[in-house]
Amino acid sequence: MNGNSIQVLIAMICYMAIVIGIGLFFAKRANKNTENYFIGGRSLGPWIAAMSAEASDMSGWLLMGLPGVAYWYGIADAAWTAIGLALGTYLNWLLVSKRLRRYSYVADNAITLPDFFSNRYKENKKVLMLISSLFILIFFAVYAGSCFVTCGKLFSTLFNTDYRLMMILGAVFVLVYTFLGGFLAESASDFMQAIVMICALITVLVLGTIHAGGIHAVIENARSIPGFFTFFGMANPELGADGLQKISDGSPVFGEASKYGFLTIISTLSWGLGYFGMPQVLLRFIAIRKTDELKRSRRIATVWVLISLFAAVSIGVIGRAMLPTELRTASDSENIFSIMSSTLMHPLLAGVVMAGILAATISSSDSYLLIAASAFSKNIFQGIIKKDATDKQTMTVSRITLLAVALVGVLIALDEDSVIFTIVSFAWAGFGATFGPVMLFSLFWKRTTRAGAIAGMVSGGAMVFLWKLVIKPIGGVFRIYELLPAFLFSCIVIVVVSLLTKKPSADIEKEFDAAKNEESFNKYVNG
């Protein structure tokens, strides 16, 4: 390890020490009871709620996956994805946040999503609770795997060390941190990490543009590549027999551009639908201290997302101009942010910027592990298996679950050639189709029944697997992103099954009306 690498490592260690310190600071308060550990006692302010939601949502793919897609294929795929995510962020905060905050309180003070769904439909047999908890465990294990891939790629690239060793060390760090502080520590550190992430993105964007010769030079280079600098086409890097992009006269070789048609655009925009079912974001709505603070949170979150997504896509385009032949596979292209940072900056500053990637990874993986742990310990163990379990027993089971989910994530991340964007897109579709339609119908359609919710949840989750593994390989129009057909199919199933089954009870309808607006909510709370 050379002197520059040591300075980068020192900066990153200092950052990690601060994160651990936050965990220790909140440990006592977090471990007071399960409500504090899992949602922080509903005490989040508007800034922390907004910034922690977006930091935990974006994960390492914002700094590695999205720039990698832009570097490899051009702006179309990355930009339409970013536009869909920006729209989804805004609409989720606008439509869902206030209603869910009120309804979670009305529904017997639910503190997890499985709690909310089960209480919303007043289940005796906890079928909804069990199904939603199992889906959370499955998809968050996949999500955790994507975060560990990020850690492995980052450290192995920076320090020229073994990928698997670095990936496992990163997983251990995240696990220890999540053990300590729970939701409060996670949210407080995510706030800090959101600041680090956006500063890192802006810094690399500005320095990269200057180093590449300015905005005009970057655009001219992008235009010289077929399909690279258009919203309606996609670049095709030509690969040799060794699987690497061909190089000719010192320049990367591209084939004829692919078309990026209307159906593909709609498919890519559908990334935004995922927000309606994303547990790590929805929990922030539940955890904020006051409903009227959500308007400010929405504005903060939207501005952060717009700036961050624009910078991430731009970095990929700038990277192709600055380092045209450096990265010759789709997997390697996801290192463009870290390579640009280490090339452009003093090692200590580069270390701080590298902490931006680590920040994104930690902020997401701790959320994933914590929500998965709550799904099993609070909802399956205490809610179904051992209903008289004490808070202490539930916390113990929670930590065992953390370890188990982390181990599954490590197994998923063992493949060094994994593409972060691909892993994240599957888990995102899973949550979006499984929980998104059920959440929207539960909040806004009084006629939704328990049977409709169960059928919609199962059909949405199953369709993600079916479309991804069976239908999508057929090609043609079936190559659309699995989230869109799975989301629509779940919506249809919810409506049909709800209309075919008995309407909800008067108690359920009363609670639905109580959560509709602030006035009815206050009347309900005040008796």
C-alpha positions as CSV (number, residue, x, y, z in Angstrom):
1,M,0.0,0.0,0.0
2,N,1.6,3.3,-1.1
3,G,1.5,6.7,0.7
4,N,-1.5,8.0,-1.2
5,S,-3.5,4.9,-0.3
6,I,-2.6,5.2,3.3
7,Q,-3.9,8.8,3.4
8,V,-7.1,7.8,1.8
9,L,-7.5,5.0,4.3
10,I,-6.8,7.4,7.2
11,A,-9.6,9.7,6.0
12,M,-12.0,6.9,5.7
13,I,-11.2,5.4,9.1
14,C,-11.8,8.8,10.7
15,Y,-15.2,8.9,9.0
16,M,-16.1,5.4,10.1
17,A,-15.1,6.4,13.7
18,I,-17.6,9.2,13.6
19,V,-20.4,6.8,12.4
20,I,-19.6,4.4,15.2
21,G,-19.6,7.3,17.6
22,I,-23.1,8.1,16.6
23,G,-24.2,4.5,17.1
24,L,-22.7,4.5,20.7
25,F,-24.4,7.9,21.4
26,F,-27.8,6.6,20.6
27,A,-27.3,3.0,21.9
28,K,-28.9,3.6,25.4
29,R,-31.9,5.4,24.1
30,A,-32.4,3.0,21.2
31,N,-32.3,-0.1,23.4
32,K,-34.9,1.3,25.8
33,N,-37.8,-0.5,24.0
34,T,-38.7,-1.9,20.6
35,E,-40.5,1.3,19.5
36,N,-37.4,3.3,20.1
37,Y,-35.2,0.7,18.4
38,F,-37.3,0.3,15.3
39,I,-38.8,3.8,14.7
40,G,-37.0,6.1,17.2
41,G,-40.1,6.7,19.3
42,R,-41.7,8.8,16.4
43,S,-39.3,11.6,17.1
44,L,-37.7,12.5,13.8
45,G,-37.6,16.2,12.7
46,P,-38.2,17.3,9.1
47,W,-34.6,17.6,8.1
48,I,-33.5,14.2,9.5
49,A,-36.6,12.5,8.2
50,A,-36.1,13.8,4.6
51,M,-32.3,13.4,4.4
52,S,-32.2,10.0,6.1
53,A,-35.0,8.7,3.9
54,E,-33.2,9.7,0.7
55,A,-29.8,8.5,1.8
56,S,-31.1,5.1,2.9
57,D,-33.0,4.9,-0.3
58,M,-30.3,5.8,-2.8
59,S,-27.5,3.5,-1.5
60,G,-24.2,2.9,-3.2
61,W,-25.8,2.5,-6.6
62,L,-26.2,6.3,-6.7
63,L,-22.5,6.8,-6.6
64,M,-21.5,3.6,-8.5
65,G,-24.4,2.0,-10.3
66,L,-26.0,5.1,-11.9
67,P,-22.7,6.7,-13.1
68,G,-21.6,3.3,-14.3
69,V,-24.7,3.0,-16.5
70,A,-24.2,6.5,-18.0
71,Y,-20.5,5.7,-18.6
72,W,-21.2,2.4,-20.4
73,Y,-24.5,3.1,-22.3
74,G,-24.9,6.9,-22.4
75,I,-27.5,9.1,-20.9
76,A,-30.8,7.6,-22.0
77,D,-31.1,4.6,-19.5
78,A,-29.5,6.5,-16.6
79,A,-31.5,9.8,-17.3
80,W,-34.9,8.2,-17.7
81,T,-34.3,6.2,-14.6
82,A,-33.3,9.4,-12.7
83,I,-36.4,11.2,-14.0
84,G,-38.7,8.3,-12.8
85,L,-37.0,8.3,-9.4
86,A,-37.4,12.1,-9.0
87,L,-41.1,12.0,-9.9
88,G,-41.6,9.0,-7.6
89,T,-39.9,10.7,-4.7
90,Y,-42.0,13.8,-5.0
91,L,-45.3,12.0,-5.4
92,N,-44.6,9.6,-2.5
93,W,-44.0,12.5,-0.1
94,L,-47.0,14.4,-1.5
95,L,-49.6,11.6,-1.5
96,V,-48.5,8.9,1.0
97,S,-46.6,10.5,3.8
98,K,-49.3,12.4,5.7
99,R,-51.9,9.7,5.3
100,L,-49.6,6.9,6.4
101,R,-48.3,8.9,9.4
102,R,-51.9,9.4,10.6
103,Y,-53.1,5.9,9.6
104,S,-50.2,4.1,11.3
105,Y,-51.2,5.8,14.6
106,V,-54.9,5.1,14.1
107,A,-54.1,1.4,13.3
108,D,-53.1,0.5,16.8
109,N,-49.9,2.6,16.7
110,A,-48.2,0.4,14.1
111,I,-44.4,0.7,14.1
112,T,-43.5,-1.6,11.1
113,L,-45.1,-2.1,7.7
114,P,-46.3,-5.6,8.5
115,D,-47.8,-4.2,11.7
116,F,-49.6,-1.6,9.7
117,F,-51.1,-3.9,7.1
118,S,-52.2,-6.4,9.7
119,N,-53.7,-3.8,12.0
120,R,-55.3,-1.9,9.1
121,Y,-57.4,-5.0,8.2
122,K,-57.8,-6.1,11.9
123,E,-56.4,-9.6,11.3
124,N,-57.1,-12.4,13.7
125,K,-54.9,-14.9,11.8
126,K,-51.8,-12.9,10.9
127,V,-51.6,-13.9,7.2
128,L,-50.8,-10.4,5.9
129,M,-48.3,-9.9,8.6
130,L,-46.5,-13.2,7.8
131,I,-46.5,-12.7,4.0
132,S,-45.3,-9.1,4.2
133,S,-42.5,-10.0,6.7
134,L,-41.3,-12.9,4.5
135,F,-41.1,-10.7,1.4
136,I,-39.2,-8.1,3.4
137,L,-36.7,-10.7,4.5
138,I,-36.2,-12.0,0.9
139,F,-35.8,-8.7,-0.9
140,F,-33.8,-7.0,1.8
141,A,-31.3,-9.9,1.8
142,V,-30.9,-9.1,-2.0
143,Y,-30.5,-5.4,-1.2
144,A,-28.0,-6.0,1.5
145,G,-26.0,-8.1,-1.0
146,S,-25.9,-5.1,-3.4
147,C,-24.5,-2.9,-0.6
148,F,-21.8,-5.4,0.2
149,V,-20.8,-5.6,-3.5
150,T,-20.4,-1.8,-3.3
151,C,-18.1,-2.1,-0.3
152,G,-16.0,-4.9,-2.0
153,K,-15.6,-3.0,-5.3
154,L,-14.7,0.2,-3.5
155,F,-12.0,-1.1,-1.2
156,S,-10.5,-3.6,-3.7
157,T,-10.2,-0.9,-6.3
158,L,-8.8,1.7,-3.9
159,F,-6.2,-0.5,-2.2
160,N,-5.7,-3.2,-4.8
161,T,-6.7,-6.0,-2.4
162,D,-8.9,-9.1,-2.6
163,Y,-12.5,-8.3,-3.4
164,R,-14.1,-10.9,-1.2
165,L,-12.0,-10.0,1.9
166,M,-13.0,-6.3,1.5
167,M,-16.6,-7.2,1.0
168,I,-16.8,-9.2,4.2
169,L,-15.0,-6.6,6.2
170,G,-17.5,-4.0,5.0
171,A,-20.4,-6.3,5.9
172,V,-19.0,-6.8,9.4
173,F,-18.6,-3.0,9.9
174,V,-22.3,-2.4,8.9
175,L,-23.5,-5.2,11.1
176,V,-21.7,-3.9,14.2
177,Y,-23.0,-0.4,13.6
178,T,-26.6,-1.5,13.2
179,F,-26.3,-3.7,16.3
180,L,-25.4,-0.6,18.4
181,G,-27.9,2.1,17.8
182,G,-31.0,1.0,16.0
183,F,-33.2,3.4,14.0
184,L,-32.2,6.6,15.8
185,A,-28.5,6.1,15.2
186,E,-29.3,5.0,11.6
187,S,-31.4,8.1,10.9
188,A,-28.9,10.6,12.6
189,S,-26.0,9.1,10.7
190,D,-28.0,9.0,7.5
191,F,-28.6,12.7,7.8
192,M,-24.8,13.3,8.0
193,Q,-24.2,10.8,5.2
194,A,-26.7,12.5,2.9
195,I,-24.7,15.7,3.3
196,V,-21.4,13.8,2.5
197,M,-23.0,12.1,-0.5
198,I,-24.3,15.3,-2.2
199,C,-21.0,17.2,-1.4
200,A,-19.0,14.3,-2.9
201,L,-21.1,14.2,-6.0
202,I,-20.9,18.0,-6.6
203,T,-17.1,18.1,-6.0
204,V,-16.4,15.3,-8.4
205,L,-18.8,16.8,-11.0
206,V,-17.0,20.2,-10.9
207,L,-13.5,18.9,-10.8
208,G,-14.2,16.3,-13.5
209,T,-15.7,18.8,-15.9
210,I,-12.6,21.1,-15.5
211,H,-10.2,18.2,-15.9
212,A,-12.0,16.9,-19.1
213,G,-11.6,20.3,-20.7
214,G,-14.9,22.0,-19.8
215,I,-18.6,21.4,-20.5
216,H,-18.1,21.9,-24.3
217,A,-15.4,19.2,-24.5
218,V,-17.5,16.7,-22.5
219,I,-20.6,17.3,-24.7
220,E,-18.5,17.0,-27.9
221,N,-17.0,13.7,-26.8
222,A,-20.5,12.3,-25.8
223,R,-21.9,13.4,-29.2
224,S,-19.1,11.6,-31.1
225,I,-20.3,8.2,-29.7
226,P,-23.3,6.7,-31.5
227,G,-26.4,6.8,-29.3
228,F,-24.5,8.1,-26.2
229,F,-25.8,11.6,-25.9
230,T,-29.5,11.2,-26.7
231,F,-32.6,10.4,-24.7
232,F,-33.9,8.2,-27.5
233,G,-30.9,5.9,-28.2
234,M,-28.3,3.8,-26.4
235,A,-24.6,3.3,-27.0
236,N,-23.3,-0.3,-27.7
237,P,-19.8,-0.9,-26.6
238,E,-18.2,-3.6,-28.9
239,L,-16.7,-6.4,-26.9
240,G,-13.8,-8.6,-27.9
241,A,-13.5,-12.4,-27.4
242,D,-12.1,-11.7,-23.9
243,G,-15.3,-9.9,-22.9
244,L,-13.6,-6.4,-22.8
245,Q,-14.5,-3.4,-24.8
246,K,-12.4,-3.2,-28.0
247,I,-9.8,-0.4,-28.3
248,S,-8.7,1.0,-31.6
249,D,-6.1,3.7,-32.0
250,G,-6.4,4.5,-28.3
251,S,-10.1,5.0,-28.4
252,P,-13.0,2.8,-27.3
253,V,-15.0,1.1,-30.1
254,F,-18.8,1.3,-30.2
255,G,-21.2,-0.4,-32.6
256,E,-24.4,1.1,-34.1
257,A,-26.7,2.8,-31.6
258,S,-29.7,1.0,-30.3
259,K,-33.1,2.6,-30.3
260,Y,-34.7,3.7,-27.0
261,G,-38.4,3.6,-27.8
262,F,-41.5,4.9,-26.1
263,L,-42.2,1.5,-24.4
264,T,-38.7,1.4,-23.0
265,I,-39.0,5.0,-21.7
266,I,-42.3,4.1,-19.9
267,S,-40.7,1.0,-18.5
268,T,-37.7,2.9,-17.2
269,L,-39.8,5.7,-15.8
270,S,-41.7,3.0,-13.8
271,W,-38.7,3.0,-11.4
272,G,-40.7,5.8,-9.7
273,L,-43.5,3.4,-8.8
274,G,-41.1,1.6,-6.5
275,Y,-41.2,4.4,-3.9
276,F,-44.8,3.6,-2.9
277,G,-43.6,0.2,-1.5
278,M,-40.1,1.1,-0.2
279,P,-40.0,0.2,3.5
280,Q,-36.9,2.3,4.3
281,V,-38.7,5.4,3.0
282,L,-42.2,4.6,4.3
283,L,-40.9,4.1,7.8
284,R,-39.6,7.7,7.9
285,F,-43.2,8.8,7.3
286,I,-44.3,6.8,10.3
287,A,-41.4,8.0,12.5
288,I,-41.7,11.8,12.0
289,R,-42.8,13.6,15.1
290,K,-45.5,15.8,13.6
291,T,-47.6,15.4,10.4
292,D,-47.4,19.1,9.5
293,E,-43.6,18.8,9.2
294,L,-43.9,16.5,6.3
295,K,-44.4,19.4,3.8
296,R,-41.0,20.8,4.7
297,S,-39.5,17.3,4.5
298,R,-41.0,16.8,1.0
299,R,-39.2,20.0,-0.3
300,I,-35.9,19.0,1.3
301,A,-36.1,15.5,-0.1
302,T,-37.0,16.6,-3.6
303,V,-34.2,19.2,-3.9
304,W,-31.6,16.6,-2.6
305,V,-32.8,14.0,-5.1
306,L,-32.8,16.3,-8.1
307,I,-29.3,17.6,-7.4
308,S,-27.9,14.1,-6.6
309,L,-29.4,12.3,-9.6
310,F,-28.3,15.0,-12.0
311,A,-24.7,14.9,-10.7
312,A,-24.5,11.1,-10.7
313,V,-25.6,10.8,-14.4
314,S,-23.3,13.7,-15.4
315,I,-20.3,12.1,-13.7
316,G,-20.8,9.0,-15.9
317,V,-20.8,11.2,-19.1
318,I,-17.8,13.2,-17.9
319,G,-15.9,10.0,-17.0
320,R,-16.2,8.7,-20.5
321,A,-14.5,11.9,-21.8
322,M,-11.9,11.9,-19.0
323,L,-11.1,8.2,-18.9
324,P,-12.4,6.8,-22.2
325,T,-10.5,3.4,-22.1
326,E,-10.1,3.0,-18.4
327,L,-13.1,0.7,-17.7
328,R,-13.8,-2.0,-20.3
329,T,-16.7,-4.0,-18.8
330,A,-20.2,-3.0,-17.5
331,S,-19.2,-4.2,-14.0
332,D,-15.9,-2.3,-14.0
333,S,-17.6,0.9,-15.2
334,E,-19.3,1.2,-11.8
335,N,-15.9,2.2,-10.4
336,I,-15.8,5.4,-12.4
337,F,-16.7,7.7,-9.5
338,S,-14.0,6.2,-7.2
339,I,-11.4,6.3,-9.9
340,M,-12.2,10.0,-10.8
341,S,-12.0,10.9,-7.2
342,S,-8.6,9.3,-6.6
343,T,-7.3,10.8,-9.8
344,L,-8.5,14.4,-9.3
345,M,-8.0,15.0,-5.6
346,H,-5.4,15.1,-2.9
347,P,-5.5,11.7,-1.1
348,L,-7.0,13.0,2.1
349,L,-9.8,14.8,0.2
350,A,-10.2,11.7,-2.0
351,G,-10.6,9.7,1.2
352,V,-13.4,12.0,2.4
353,V,-15.1,11.7,-1.0
354,M,-14.7,7.9,-1.0
355,A,-16.5,8.1,2.4
356,G,-19.4,9.4,0.3
357,I,-19.7,5.9,-1.3
358,L,-19.2,4.3,2.1
359,A,-21.8,6.7,3.4
360,A,-24.3,5.7,0.8
361,T,-23.7,2.0,1.4
362,I,-23.9,2.2,5.2
363,S,-27.0,4.4,5.1
364,S,-28.8,1.8,3.0
365,S,-27.5,-1.4,4.4
366,D,-28.2,-0.5,8.0
367,S,-31.8,0.4,7.0
368,Y,-32.2,-2.9,5.2
369,L,-30.9,-5.0,8.0
370,L,-32.9,-3.2,10.6
371,I,-36.2,-3.4,8.8
372,A,-35.6,-7.1,8.0
373,A,-34.8,-7.8,11.6
374,S,-38.0,-6.0,12.7
375,A,-40.0,-8.0,10.2
376,F,-39.0,-11.3,11.8
377,S,-38.5,-10.4,15.4
378,K,-41.4,-8.0,15.9
379,N,-43.9,-9.4,13.4
380,I,-43.2,-13.1,13.0
381,F,-41.6,-14.0,16.4
382,Q,-43.6,-11.6,18.7
383,G,-46.6,-11.3,16.5
384,I,-47.2,-14.9,15.6
385,I,-44.8,-17.5,17.2
386,K,-44.5,-16.1,20.8
387,K,-47.1,-13.5,21.4
388,D,-46.1,-13.0,25.0
389,A,-42.5,-12.3,24.2
390,T,-40.9,-9.5,26.2
391,D,-39.1,-6.6,24.6
392,K,-35.8,-8.1,25.7
393,Q,-36.5,-11.4,24.0
394,T,-37.7,-9.6,20.8
395,M,-34.5,-7.5,20.7
396,T,-32.4,-10.6,21.1
397,V,-34.2,-12.3,18.2
398,S,-33.8,-9.1,16.2
399,R,-30.0,-9.2,16.5
400,I,-29.9,-12.9,15.5
401,T,-32.0,-12.0,12.5
402,L,-29.6,-9.2,11.6
403,L,-26.7,-11.7,11.6
404,A,-28.7,-14.2,9.4
405,V,-29.8,-11.6,6.8
406,A,-26.2,-10.2,6.6
407,L,-24.9,-13.7,6.0
408,V,-27.3,-14.2,3.1
409,G,-26.3,-10.8,1.7
410,V,-22.6,-11.8,1.9
411,L,-23.4,-15.0,-0.1
412,I,-25.2,-13.0,-2.7
413,A,-22.2,-10.6,-2.9
414,L,-19.5,-13.3,-3.4
415,D,-19.5,-12.8,-7.2
416,E,-17.0,-10.0,-8.0
417,D,-18.6,-9.5,-11.4
418,S,-22.0,-8.6,-10.0
419,V,-23.4,-5.4,-11.4
420,I,-24.8,-3.3,-8.6
421,F,-27.5,-1.7,-10.8
422,T,-28.9,-5.1,-11.8
423,I,-29.1,-6.4,-8.3
424,V,-30.8,-3.2,-7.0
425,S,-33.2,-3.1,-9.9
426,F,-34.6,-6.5,-9.0
427,A,-35.0,-5.8,-5.3
428,W,-36.5,-2.4,-6.1
429,A,-39.1,-4.1,-8.4
430,G,-39.8,-6.6,-5.7
431,F,-40.7,-4.1,-3.0
432,G,-42.5,-1.8,-5.5
433,A,-44.8,-4.5,-6.8
434,T,-45.3,-6.3,-3.5
435,F,-46.1,-3.3,-1.2
436,G,-46.7,-0.3,-3.5
437,P,-50.2,-1.2,-4.8
438,V,-51.3,-2.6,-1.4
439,M,-50.1,0.6,0.3
440,L,-51.9,2.9,-2.1
441,F,-55.2,1.0,-2.0
442,S,-55.0,0.6,1.8
443,L,-54.6,4.4,2.2
444,F,-57.0,5.6,-0.5
445,W,-59.7,3.0,-1.2
446,K,-62.1,2.2,1.6
447,R,-63.5,-0.8,-0.2
448,T,-60.2,-2.7,-0.2
449,T,-60.6,-5.9,1.7
450,R,-58.1,-8.1,3.6
451,A,-58.5,-10.8,0.9
452,G,-57.7,-8.2,-1.8
453,A,-54.7,-7.0,0.0
454,I,-53.3,-10.6,0.5
455,A,-54.0,-11.5,-3.2
456,G,-52.4,-8.2,-4.4
457,M,-49.3,-8.6,-2.3
458,V,-48.7,-12.2,-3.3
459,S,-49.5,-11.6,-7.0
460,G,-47.2,-8.6,-7.2
461,G,-44.3,-10.3,-5.6
462,A,-44.7,-13.5,-7.6
463,M,-45.1,-11.6,-10.9
464,V,-41.7,-9.9,-10.3
465,F,-40.0,-13.3,-10.3
466,L,-42.2,-14.7,-13.1
467,W,-41.5,-11.7,-15.4
468,K,-37.8,-11.5,-14.6
469,L,-37.0,-15.2,-15.0
470,V,-39.6,-16.5,-17.5
471,I,-41.3,-13.8,-19.5
472,K,-38.5,-11.2,-20.0
473,P,-36.1,-13.6,-21.7
474,I,-38.6,-14.0,-24.5
475,G,-37.5,-10.5,-25.6
476,G,-39.3,-7.9,-27.8
477,V,-42.0,-6.0,-25.9
478,F,-41.6,-8.4,-23.0
479,R,-38.2,-6.9,-22.2
480,I,-39.8,-4.1,-20.1
481,Y,-38.7,-3.6,-16.5
482,E,-40.5,-6.2,-14.4
483,L,-41.8,-3.6,-11.9
484,L,-44.3,-2.1,-14.4
485,P,-46.3,-5.3,-15.3
486,A,-46.1,-6.6,-11.7
487,F,-47.4,-3.3,-10.3
488,L,-50.3,-3.1,-12.7
489,F,-51.1,-6.8,-12.2
490,S,-51.2,-6.4,-8.5
491,C,-53.5,-3.4,-8.8
492,I,-56.0,-5.4,-10.9
493,V,-55.9,-8.3,-8.6
494,I,-56.6,-6.1,-5.5
495,V,-59.6,-4.4,-7.2
496,V,-61.1,-7.7,-8.5
497,V,-60.7,-9.7,-5.3
498,S,-61.9,-6.8,-3.1
499,L,-65.1,-6.4,-5.1
500,L,-65.7,-10.2,-5.0
501,T,-65.4,-10.4,-1.2
502,K,-67.4,-8.9,1.7
503,K,-66.9,-5.2,2.3
504,P,-64.8,-4.2,5.3
505,S,-66.3,-3.9,8.8
506,A,-67.7,-0.7,10.3
507,D,-64.6,-0.5,12.6
508,I,-62.2,-0.7,9.7
509,E,-64.2,2.0,7.8
510,K,-64.3,4.2,10.9
511,E,-60.5,4.1,11.1
512,F,-60.1,4.7,7.4
513,D,-62.2,7.9,7.7
514,A,-60.2,9.0,10.8
515,A,-57.0,8.9,8.9
516,K,-58.3,10.8,5.8
517,N,-57.3,14.3,6.9
518,E,-55.9,16.2,9.9
519,E,-59.3,17.4,11.2
520,S,-60.8,13.9,11.3
521,F,-57.6,12.5,12.8
522,N,-57.6,15.1,15.6
523,K,-61.2,14.3,16.4
524,Y,-60.4,10.6,16.6
525,V,-57.4,11.1,18.8
526,N,-59.2,13.5,21.2
527,G,-62.1,11.1,21.5
